[in-house]
Every structure is written in C-alpha cells, then in structure tokens.
Amino acid sequence: MLGLLHTSPVHAPVFDGLRDEAHPGVELRHHVAEELLARARREGPDAVAPDVRDALEKVVGDGVGAVLCTCSTIGGIAESAGADLGVPVVRVDRPMAAAAVASGPRVVVLAAVASTLEPTSALVEEEARRAGREVSVRAELVDGVWERFEAGDSEGYLEGVAQAVRAVRDADVVVLAQASMAGAEALVPEVRVPVLSSPRAGLAATVALVSG
C-alpha cells in the first residue's frame, strides 16, 4: 500500500489511472493538503516544512509502505522530512530529473507556478552532479496558465503548456515541472526532443520500493 500526498484533488484520479494501467493490485491512499501549496507560493517552501511533516505523519499513520509526494514545490521538503519517518518518502519529480540529465546537457524546465521553478531546477542540477554530468538548466514560467488550472479549465491549461513546449528552442530535453502538466505531452508529438513529465515515473519508482 502506498500513500500519496497531493496539493490538489485532481491528481488522485490521475494516479489511480496510472496504477490501474501499470501496477494493478497496488493500493493507493490519497491525502490532499491544498493549503500547503497555497502557503508555499506565498511564503516559500521552507515556511511550510513543519506542516509538510505533519501531513506526512498522517499519511504514514495509514500503515503505508512508502509515500509519494506529488507536488514539485514541496517535494524536496517532503523528501527531507521523511528521512526519519520510518518509510521512504519519494518526490515525484526525482526520476524525471534523472531521465532529463541522461537526455542531454541543455535542460529547459517549464513550470506553471513560480514556486516550482527553483526546486525543480535544483533537483535537475543535483541529479547531474550525482551522474557526473554537466548540464545547463534554463527555467521558464508559463505565464497565465495556472489561472486556467485553478478555474477547472484543464483543456485550456494543457494547451497553454503545450504552446510553451512548442516555443522552446536550443534544448535537448524539456521538463514539465508539475505533475498537473503531464497531459501536455500527448499534445506535442511534433516536438523532436524528449518532453518529460513526472507522474508515471514517480509512481513506478515508489511502487518499486515496496515491491522489490
């Protein structure tokens, strides 16, 4: 059984679908704490560290074998806070960052909220150091799309992200920093460089921890 910590309820059915597709039989327990992202955007991710730990303790209290944090803004905080909780805590974007580093030296990170830019960029650079590779990370905010997400306009949100992907130049790989952006991958088949998102790889890595 896996616990998932989300900052939006829209992620639960996405991860249920990925589980049904690739990991049948794995039980997922979803916990949503929308206020964590709202505060992290206002005050910075470090400001919510105690609350992230409290949320993780509630997830672990369900008896799960591992926890997947699906929010890139607080993922690093969750990963650090999970070090002494007794079960692995995985940030959803770490496997994606490792794949990005393996794809080439010029990495473009796209995010729909500014609070995600620094944590994701830092993660890619961390994975590059771990792999012994030199990378150049360019982080760009996709202006105006998060308002569509918050309004429930998922189609408009993803098309806005797709437009930003199509506009990227001089990149070996494009990283979609937030789990909510994953659906844009299917909208850009003409883009010739890898376009990476986090949900599928993040879930697979967490399942591997409890099934290996």
Beta strands, then each sheet from edge to edge (+ up, - down):
strand 1: 2-6
strand 2: 28-32
strand 3: 66-69
strand 4: 89-91
strand 5: 106-111
strand 6: 136-141
strand 7: 173-176
strand 8: 195-196
sheet 1: 2+ 1+ 3+ 4+
sheet 2: 6+ 5+ 7+ 8+
end
